[in-house]
């Protein structure tokens, strides 16, 4: 996929977030996915219900080690804060669910059709792991933010397909 470097303020760019479910914690029923995706759909899709989760494929995304990430500048931190606000408001946890670990990283290598360097927020809760993949924004090895052209970002280009977008 081609990217374009953005030198202007990218804070106004709307993140295109795809969800990739990770593993469920022991003793958590697969119905968790139906519950969480229904909540997401009601918030993000004008009340349309998520069609079903019987074919959900889970994965473990290859995330870069913290030592491989560029230093976070105040400008980048503002963008991270905006991204976290978007994720927390559009993708809340279920009642009784709480975060054990939250990590912002990038893909260390290509995952399906999603390029290395793509920004990923990993949330491990008391119920499951969920990956929020910002498929239209990448971070290169020099710490520059690259934004994919809108025509290059669509579900047809994603394999494996995200569970919810």
Secondary structure, DSSP 8 states (H G I E B T S, - for coil): --EEE--S-GGGS---EEEEEEEE-TT--THHHHHHHHHHHHHHTTT------TT-------B--GGGS----HHHHHHHHHHHHHHHHHS---TT--EEEEEEEEBSS-BTTB-TTEEEEEEEESSEEEEEEEEEEEE-TTS-EEEE-GGG-SGGG-SS--SB-
